[in-house]
Amino acid sequence: MLRRLLNKAPSKAGHVERLHCVAGRELPLRVVENDRARRLTLRIAPGGVGLRLTVPPGVPPSEVDRFLERHRGWLEERLKELPAEALVRPGARIPIRGIPHLIVHEQGARGTARAATGEDGQPLLIVNGERQHLPRRVKDFLKREARRDIEALVAKHTMKVGRPARAIRYRDTTSRWGSCTSDGVLSFSWRIMMAPPAVIDYLVAHEVAHLREMNHGPRFWKLCEELCPDTSRCKAWLKANGTALQAIRFE
């Protein structure tokens, strides 16, 4: 059952914060009133760190409780796909271009991270420096790899569409994997470097296609398929696996 363990006083009009217990977890639940909503809509935040329920104005708490109970099975199935705790630490495995790498901490003077291969052929990510800085150094490694791969892919795809990118930016976004502004600024989540190369290529092709088509209409998808013939499969992979990548904590 819903546990109202947080104060119901909203942080701003139309928002209520609660805790919801499901699948052995206590997740922050944000109930948001929206004048344009015609039905209740439940979403899981990227990484499974919380829930958001959008409701039409005037929906009573009892209806919210019933809705959550009806969708308990759906929530449990979705949350089962996510790791209960995905921390970047020695001994954990982190995917790099889709290949799991064992994180190995080696005390060293220089704080660096590098990919290597163990004697048994196992992919490794070796991180030097003080232990407390290991998560940040793994994150910095992914950012460096993202810049290298994505800038090359942007150059390849912009040449095909005949439109240059004004700038390329890297962020740790939770709502989307990439974006393109009307003035040609491309943004990407550096977390995409944990996905397979084909998916990275699809994401870049998707955002570069927006340089010509600032929409998701038929002409956009046709261009996206021309740039990345594997669009459908890669789009499905990201939808199925993206939340797990968002769940990895660099703390």
C-alpha positions in Angstrom: 0.0 0.0 0.0 0.9 3.6 -0.5 2.9 5.0 2.4 2.6 8.7 2.9 6.0 9.0 4.6 6.8 12.3 3.2 4.8 15.5 3.9 2.0 16.0 1.6 2.6 19.7 1.4 3.6 20.2 -2.3 6.8 22.0 -3.2 4.7 24.0 -5.6 1.1 24.1 -6.7 -0.2 20.9 -8.2 2.8 18.7 -7.0 2.6 16.2 -4.1 5.6 14.1 -2.9 5.1 10.6 -1.4 6.9 7.3 -1.0 5.6 4.2 -2.8 6.6 0.7 -1.7 6.9 -1.7 -4.6 9.2 -4.7 -5.5 11.0 -4.4 -2.1 11.9 -0.7 -2.8 10.7 2.6 -1.4 10.6 5.0 -4.4 9.9 8.7 -4.3 6.5 9.2 -6.1 5.7 12.6 -7.5 2.0 13.2 -8.2 1.5 16.1 -10.6 -1.8 17.7 -11.6 -1.9 18.7 -15.2 -4.9 20.7 -16.6 -4.4 19.0 -20.0 -4.3 15.4 -18.7 -7.4 13.3 -19.5 -6.2 10.2 -17.6 -3.7 9.0 -15.1 -0.2 8.3 -16.5 2.5 6.6 -14.6 6.2 6.8 -15.6 9.4 5.4 -14.1 12.3 7.9 -13.9 15.4 6.9 -15.8 17.5 4.5 -13.7 14.4 3.6 -11.7 15.2 6.2 -9.1 11.6 7.4 -8.7 8.1 7.5 -10.1 6.0 10.2 -11.6 2.2 10.1 -11.8 0.4 12.7 -13.9 -3.3 13.2 -13.0 -6.2 15.4 -14.2 -7.2 18.1 -11.7 -9.3 17.1 -8.8 -8.4 13.4 -8.7 -8.8 12.2 -5.1 -6.0 10.4 -3.2 -8.2 7.2 -3.1 -8.3 7.0 -6.9 -4.5 7.5 -7.0 -4.1 4.6 -4.5 -6.4 2.3 -6.6 -4.5 3.2 -9.8 -1.2 2.3 -8.2 -2.5 -1.0 -6.9 -3.8 -1.9 -10.3 -0.4 -1.2 -11.8 1.6 -2.9 -9.1 2.4 -6.0 -11.3 3.5 -3.8 -14.2 5.8 -1.8 -11.9 7.3 -4.9 -10.4 8.1 -6.4 -13.8 9.7 -3.2 -15.0 11.7 -2.7 -11.8 12.9 -6.3 -11.8 14.9 -5.5 -15.0 16.9 -2.9 -13.0 19.8 -3.7 -10.6 18.9 -2.9 -7.0 22.3 -1.3 -6.6 24.5 -0.5 -9.5 27.5 1.3 -8.0 30.8 1.9 -9.8 33.3 0.2 -7.5 36.3 -2.2 -7.7 35.0 -5.7 -8.7 31.9 -4.4 -10.5 31.5 -4.6 -14.2 30.6 -1.7 -16.4 29.8 -1.9 -20.1 32.1 0.0 -22.5 30.8 0.1 -26.0 28.5 -2.8 -25.0 31.2 -5.0 -23.6 31.3 -5.6 -19.8 34.6 -4.6 -18.3 35.8 -5.6 -14.8 36.8 -2.5 -12.8 40.2 -3.1 -11.2 41.6 -0.5 -8.8 45.4 -0.1 -8.7 46.9 2.3 -6.2 49.1 4.7 -8.2 50.5 8.2 -8.2 48.6 9.2 -11.4 44.8 9.1 -11.3 44.0 7.6 -14.6 41.6 5.0 -16.1 42.4 2.8 -19.1 40.9 -0.2 -20.8 43.0 -3.3 -20.9 42.8 -7.1 -21.3 43.6 -9.5 -18.5 45.8 -12.6 -18.9 42.6 -14.7 -19.3 41.4 -12.4 -22.1 38.9 -10.7 -19.8 38.2 -7.0 -20.6 39.4 -4.8 -17.8 39.0 -1.1 -16.8 42.1 -0.3 -14.7 41.7 2.7 -12.5 44.7 4.3 -10.7 44.7 6.8 -7.9 43.0 7.1 -4.6 40.0 4.7 -4.0 37.5 7.5 -3.2 38.1 9.1 -6.7 37.5 5.9 -8.6 33.9 6.6 -9.7 34.8 10.1 -10.9 37.7 8.7 -12.9 35.5 6.1 -14.5 33.0 8.8 -15.4 35.8 11.0 -16.9 37.0 8.0 -18.9 33.6 7.5 -20.5 33.4 11.3 -21.2 36.8 11.1 -23.1 35.7 8.1 -25.0 32.4 9.8 -25.9 34.2 12.8 -27.3 36.4 10.7 -29.4 33.7 8.5 -30.9 30.9 10.9 -31.2 32.9 13.7 -32.8 34.0 11.3 -35.5 30.4 10.1 -36.0 29.1 13.7 -36.2 31.7 14.5 -38.8 30.6 11.5 -40.9 26.9 12.1 -40.7 26.9 15.8 -41.1 28.9 15.4 -44.3 26.1 13.2 -45.6 23.3 15.6 -44.7 25.2 18.7 -45.8 24.6 20.6 -42.6 27.3 21.4 -40.1 26.9 21.1 -36.3 27.6 24.5 -34.6 28.8 22.8 -31.4 28.8 19.4 -29.6 28.1 19.2 -25.9 28.1 16.3 -23.4 25.9 16.0 -20.4 24.5 13.5 -17.9 20.9 13.9 -18.9 18.1 11.7 -17.5 15.2 12.7 -19.8 16.8 12.1 -23.1 20.0 10.6 -24.7 20.6 13.5 -27.1 19.1 16.7 -28.5 19.6 19.2 -31.4 18.7 22.8 -31.1 17.3 24.9 -34.0 20.7 26.7 -34.3 22.6 23.4 -34.7 24.0 22.6 -31.2 24.1 18.8 -30.6 24.0 17.4 -27.1 24.7 13.9 -26.0 24.7 11.9 -22.8 28.2 10.5 -22.2 26.5 7.4 -20.8 25.8 6.3 -24.3 29.4 5.0 -24.4 28.1 2.1 -22.4 25.9 1.0 -25.3 27.1 -1.1 -28.3 28.8 0.8 -31.2 25.8 0.4 -33.5 23.5 2.1 -30.9 26.0 5.0 -30.4 26.0 5.4 -34.2 22.2 5.4 -34.3 22.0 8.1 -31.6 24.4 10.4 -33.5 22.6 9.8 -36.8 19.3 10.6 -35.0 20.4 13.9 -33.7 22.3 14.9 -36.9 19.1 14.1 -38.9 17.4 16.9 -36.9 19.8 19.4 -38.5 17.6 19.0 -41.5 14.3 17.8 -40.0 13.4 19.4 -36.7 10.6 16.9 -36.1 9.8 13.2 -36.0 7.8 13.0 -39.1 8.1 10.5 -42.0 10.9 12.5 -43.7 12.9 12.6 -40.5 12.7 8.8 -40.1 13.5 8.2 -43.7 16.7 10.3 -43.3 17.6 8.6 -40.1 17.3 5.2 -41.8 19.5 6.4 -44.6 22.2 7.5 -42.1 21.8 4.4 -40.0 20.1 1.4 -41.7 20.0 -0.3 -38.3 17.7 2.4 -36.9 14.8 0.2 -35.8 16.9 -2.4 -34.0 19.1 0.2 -32.3 16.1 2.3 -31.3 14.5 -0.8 -29.7 17.8 -1.7 -27.9 18.0 1.7 -26.3 14.3 1.6 -25.2 14.8 -1.8 -23.6 18.3 -1.2 -22.0 18.6 2.5 -21.6 17.1 2.6 -18.1 19.6 0.1 -16.8 22.4 2.3 -18.1 20.8 5.3 -16.3 20.7 3.3 -13.1 24.5 3.1 -12.8 25.6 5.4 -10.0 28.9 7.2 -10.3 29.2 8.2 -6.6 
